Amino acid sequence: MLDRIGEFINEYMSAFRIPHIGILDILEIFILAFLIYQAMVMIKNTRAWAFLKGIAVVLIFLVVAVMLNMTTIIWIAKNLLYLVAVAVIVALQPEIRRVIETIGQKNLLAAFRISFDDKKGEGLFSDKTLNEIVNASFEMGKVRTGALIVVEQNVPLGEYERTGIAVDAIVSSQLLINIFEHNTPLHDGAVIIRGDRVISATCYLPLTDTRTLSKDLGTRHRAGVGISELTDSMTIIVSEETGKVSVAYKGQLYRNLNADGLREQLAIVQNKPQEEKKTRFWQKGRGKKKKDEKENKE
């Protein structure tokens, strides 16, 4: 009996023996890891990233099905494997082509550089940028200048950025007003803001298919809601007809905001630490209290 147990343990442990690893094996591991990492970084800037995350969830479910020996699900997965593989390749064909083109154009040595310039704890953009966006929106609203400003959050907007013209300038109210001024080359389309910089202008956005929007809203509002349905970005819309300022976020449209309302909405995607938010709103409340006390004294 003990001999059989010993044989079983030896057979079981033989499957976990570590093979001999040479220099070429280590080099091969590094090359594969580098290529997979670069492909994931480039795919993350496209809509394929969410698609691949969905596939990963399905694969996890299939692994659980195999572990629990769910024969029906396993049989269906085996018969649909090749069909799904072809469908994935066809669906991601533009992204796959773009990744291969980017690899050919990329400086491989520059890919190894690691950036330590992330502004942790400061939010996605500064308070100055927030105020510049608010000021520009209401200045354009006063003169009935239509505007569409998309503020990127966590989901990259590279796919929509490429439809426009590169700008790459620090956000300022004067810049945004000049971009959307009538009869200027960049006024048509949307502006995309990433962090504290205007990345691109004249960008094309997808229109929403929802029928719940009011019929008096035009293409600008439908484009704002459309991009908010596909990404976690926030879009500021200035109506050319009424001059009213609205915000599209997570598929919802918040209309007729005032300056404070717009600031509160932008603070959501700014994603500052809670302590800084409390300090900012406490200072704002304190300033209002002093103003009220002064008015009461007068």
N, C-alpha and C positions, 0 to 999 in steps of 0.2 A: 504493500500500500504506500509506504514512504517512497519507494522507488518511482512509482507512477506519479506521485505528487512532485517529486524532484524533476522528472522528465517534463511534466507540464509547465513547471516554473521555468525550466531552461528554454523550452520552446517559446514561451510567452515573452521572456526577457530578450531572446535573440532578435525579436522584431524592433527592439529599442537600442540596439547597438549603434554607437556613433561611428559612422564610416570615417576613413582617413581623409582629412581635408588638406589639400595642397595649396600652393600659392595661386595657381590658376583658378581653383574653386573659389577662393576668397575674392579674386579679381572679378570673376563672373558674377558673384553675388552683389558686389558693389555696382557693377555695370547695370544689372537688372534693376536693382533698387533705385539707381539714379534715373533710369529711363521711366520706370513706373511713377516715380515722384514727379518728374517733369510733365508726364502725360496727365497726371491728376491735377497739377497746378493749372495747366492750360485748359483742361476740361472744366475746371471749377469756374472759369470765366464765361461759360456758356450755359444754355438751358439744359444741356446733357447731364449736368451735375445732379439735378433733382431726379432726372430719369434714372441715373445709375444708382442713386440712393434707394429708389423704389425697387430696383432689381435686387439690391442687397437685402432688402427686407424679405422679398420673395425667396431668395436663396436660404436665408435663415429659417424660414418656415419649412422649406423642403428638407433641410438638415434635421429639423425636429421630427418631420414625418418619417424620415429614414430611421432615426433612432427609435421611434415608437412603432416601426414596421407597419405604417399605414399603406397597405398594398395598393389600394385604389388610387390614392394620390400619387404614389411612386410610378404606377403604370401610366397615368395621364402625363406626368412630367417627362417620362422617357419618350413618349410618342410625340410630345410637343417640343422637345428640346431643339431639334434642328430648325423647325419652323420659327421658334422664338429667336434663335440665333440669327437667322436671316432677317427677321423683322427688325431686330435691334440694329444690325449693320445698315439696313436701308434707312431706318429712322434717324440714325446718327451720322449719316454719310457726310453732311456739310461740316459737322464738328470734327469728324475723323480727318477729313481733308485739311481743315484749318490747323489741326494739331500737327500733321505731317509737314505742312508748309512752314509753320512756326518753328519746328525743330530745325528745318533747313536754314532758316534765317537767323536763328538764335546763336548768340555767342556762348558756347558751352562753358567756358571758364567763368563767365559772369554769373552763371547759374549756381556756382558753388558759394557765392557771396551771401552772407547772412546779414540781414538788416536788423539793427538794434534801435532803430529810430521810432518804434511804435510809441504813440502817445498814450500809454496806459493811464487810466484814471482821469483822462481829460475829455472823454467822450469822442464821438465820431467827428465832431467839428466844434470849433470854439464858440463862445458867447458872441464874439464880434461877428462871426459869420452868420449866426442866427439873427442878430440885429440887422445886419446888412440885407438879408433876405426879406425880413419883415418890412424894413423901410422901403426897399425897392418895390415890393408887392403893392403897398398902399400908395406910393407915389405914382405907379403906373395905373392903379385903379382910379385915381383922381382925374386923370386925363383920358380914361377909357382906352388904355393900351393893353391889348390882350397878351397874356404870358402863360407859359407852361414850364414850370421849374420842377425837375425831378431830383429828389435828394436820396442818394443811394444809402442803404443801410448794410445788411449782411450779405444779401444775394447780389453778386456782381452784375452790373448792367453792361458788360462789354459788348454783348450782342447788339444792343440798341445804340451804344456809343459809336460803333463802327458805321452806323447809317448816317451819321452827321459829320460835321467838320470839327477837327481837333482845335481846342482853344488853349487849355492848360494854363489858366490864369487864376490869381487869387480872387476869391469872391469879394465883390464890392457892389454897393447899390448902384453906383454910376455905371459899372460894367453891365449889370443886368438890364438896366434901363436902356442903355445904348444898343444892346443886342436885340431887344424886342421893339425898338423904335421902328415906326412904319417906314417902308421903302428902304430898309437897310438889308444887306445881303444875308444876314443871319437871323432875321426876325421870324421867319417861318419855321415852325417845328418846335421841339422842346430843347431845353437846356438840361444837362446832367451835371449834378454837383457831387463830387466825391471828397469827403473831408472838408478842407477849407479851400478847395479849388474848383473852378468851373472847368470840367474836362472836355465837354463837347457841346456843340450847338447845332441847331437845325436837325435834330434827331427825330426819326419817325417812331411812333409808339403804336402798339396794337389797340384797336377799339374794342370796348366791351360789348358783349352780346346781350347783356341784361336788358330787360324791358321795363324794369322798375324805375328807371330814371325818367325825370320829367321830360316831356316832349319839347319844352322850350330850351333845353340844353343842347348845345351844339357839339361839333366834333372835338373841340378842345377838352370839354368836360368828359366826353366818352373815352378819349385817349388817356386822360388822367386816371379814370377808374379802371381802364383796361390794363395799364401797367401795374396798378396796385393789386389786381387780381392775380397776376403772374409772379410778382416779386414782393418783397417786404419794404419796398421803397415808399416814400411819401411824396406826393405831387401837389404843388401849389398851383392853383388855376386862377388867373385874373381874367374876368369876363370882359370882352371887348364891347359888348352891348350895354352892360349895366355898371361895369367897374367894380363889381363885388368880388371878394376874395373867397375862394373855397379850397378845401383840402380833400384829396382822395387818399385813403389809407385802408389797406386790407379789404378792398372791394367796396368800401363805404365812402359816400360823399358827404362831407360836412360843409354846408353852404353858409354864405353871408357871415363870415367870421370878422371880428374886430382885431385890432393889433394884439391885444392880450390873448385872445383865443388862438391866434396863429402862433404866438410864442409858446403857448402851452402844448400845442400839437407838435411843433418842432422839437420841443424838449423831450418828447417821447422817443423820437429816433436819434436825438443827440446822445441819449443813453449815458448821462453823467452819473457818477456815484451818488448814492442817496444822500450822503452827508453834504455834498456840494449843492445838491438841489435844495435841501432844507435851509442851508445858509443863504442861498440866493433868494428863496421865497421869504425867509425871515427878514432879510434886509429890505426886500420890497415892501413887506407889511409894516416894518418899522418906519420906512420913509413915508408911507401913506398915513401912518398914525401921527407922525410929526406934522405932516401937512394939515391934517384935520385939526390938531391942537392949535396950530397957528391960525387957521380960519376961525376957530371958536373964540380965540383971544381977540381977534379983530372985530 
